[in-house]
Amino acid sequence: MKLRKLAFLSTIFAILLPTLVVATVVITYTYPVTYGTASQPIYLALGPNYKDANTLGLVSISGSGWTSSTTSVDTYVPSGDTITLNAATGSSNTYLLNVLEIVNDSSVASPTYVWINTSSMPSGVHIYYNEGTPITMTSGVGSSSGVTFNSGTYLYTLGTALQITKGITTIYLAFVLPGTLSSSSGNIYITYQIE
């Protein structure tokens, strides 16, 4: 009987010994956590020429909360709202300069990147960007050299990373639509990365 009791106690001790050795000190802290939403540090917004282009029927946004009177510069465009871009009937090209912009309110010293992709973009549609300066034409359609834009304006290549220069708070966007544009739809995906 003593031997069984000793074997039983030895077994219990062998099972509990690793637990006792590993858990010699346990300290617990409790921190309250709340969850919610914050304003966007970087976002797509209405540009300075949105109102005029919207009045001409060349650009519009529809979705929850949008009305035809929503035309203020820097107004946030929520994800999922539909952006409609129209070419003027009979035109060679329609240039929608500064109708949309990317606002960078992040104020971080870390590198910030933007990627623009699309599920389908009609042939001949191009996106241009300029960091910090509204896009303007420096030579027009009738010039022998074709259309050129102000310094710092570049053709965006879909899917490539655009690093936002530190201190830049606005990236102006321009869309060039060919007059031969036919009705189609797709999605534009904008991804922001703050490192």
N, C-alpha and C positions, 0 to 999 in steps of 0.2 A: 504494500500500500504506500509506504514511504517512497519507494522507488517511482511509482506512478505519479505521485504528487510532485516529486522532484522533477520528473520528466515533463509534466504538464507546466510547471512553473518555468522550467528552462525554455520550453517552446514559446510560452507567452513572452518571456524576457527577450528571446531571440527575435520575435516578431516586432516588439515594441522598441527595441534598442535603436534601429535605424531612424525611427520617427523621433525619438528623444534626442538623438544626436543632431539631426538635420534642423529641427525646430527648437533651437535653444532660446532664440529671442524672436518675438513677433511684435511688431509695432504697426498700428493701423491709424491712418489719418483720413479724415473725411473732408471733402471739398464740395461745396455747392456748385452746381453747374446749371446754367440756363441756356436754352437754345432758341434761336430766332433768326432773323434775316438782317443783313447789313446793306448799306448802299453799295452799288457796284464801283469798284476801283477803276475799271476800264470797260467801256461799253460803246455800242453803236448808237449814234444819235442823228437827229436832223441837222443838216448843214445850213450854212447861211443862204444858199440859193434854193432850198427846198420849197419855201413858200411860193416863189415865182414859178418854179417848174410845176408845182402842184396846181396852181391857178390855171396854167396852160394845159393841164391834163397829161403831163409827161411823166409825172411820178406821183405815187400815192402809197399810203400805208393803211392797211385795214387789220383790225383785230379788236380785242376787248379794250374798251376805253378810248378808241380813236374816233375823232369826229373831223369833219372837214376844216374845223377851226384850229385843230392842233397843228400849229406850224412854227412854234417857237424854236429858235436855234438851241442846240444842246439838249433837246427833249429826247429822253431815253427811248429807244425802240426795243420793246420786249422781244425775247426769243419766241418764235412761233407766230409772230405777226407777219402778215404778207406784205411784201414790198412789190409794187408794180412799176415797172419801167416801160415807157412807151416811146417809140420812134415817131417823129412827125411824118405824117403821110406825104409821100412824094419827095422826101429829102434824100440827099446822098448819105448823110450821116446826121445823127442827133447827138450833140455834146451836152451831157448833163454834168456840169462842173459844180462841185461842192454841194451837191444835193444831200449827201450823207457824209458823216465824219465819224472817226473813232476818237472818243474823248478818253484821255489818260489822266485820271484823278488819283492814280496810285501813289504819287509822290514818294516812290521808293528809290533807293540808290541802286537796287539790284537791276540787272538786265531784264527788260520786258520785251516779249516777242508777240507778234501777231501772225496768224496764218489765215488765209482766205482760201476756201475750197468751194467747189460747187458740184452738185449731183449731175447737172447738165446746164451748160451755157450755150446759147445759140452761136453759131459760127459768125465771126465778125464782131462780136461784143468784146470790148476791152475795158479793163479797169486800170485807172491811173491813181497815183497817190502822191501826196506832198506832205512832209513832216513840218508842221508849224506855219506854213504859208498857204493861203487860199490859191487854188489853181486858176491860172489865167492863160489865155491864148496870146502868144507873142507874134504869131503870124497866122493869118486866117486861111480859110478854105480856098480863096481865090488866088493865093500866092503861088508862085512857081515852085516853091520848096515844100508845099503842103502845110499841114497844121503843125505848129510847134507850141509847146507850153513853156511857162516860166521856169527859171532855174530851180532845180530841186524836185521837179515833177518827173516821175518815172512810171513806166509801164509795169504793172504788177504781174508777175508770173504766178499763176495759181499754184498753191501748195508749197510755196517757198517761204521760209521764215523771214519776216521783216522785223529787225531789231529796232525798237523805238529808242531814239537818242535820248539820253538822260536830260530831263528838263522840258522835253516836248510834251505839251498837253493836248495837242490836237493833230490828228492825221486827216487831211482832207481827201475825199474820194471823188473821182470823176468816172462816169460811165460813158463810153462811146458806143452808140447803137447804129448799125447800118440801116439805111432806108429800106432795105429789102427784108427787114426783120419780120418773121411770121410769128404768130401767137404760139407760145410754148410756156412751159412752167418747169420749175425745178427748185432746188434749195441752194442757198449760199450758206456755208458754214464758216463762222468766224471763231477762231480759237485764240485765247489769250493765255500767255504763260508768264508769270512773274517768278523769277528765280531768287 
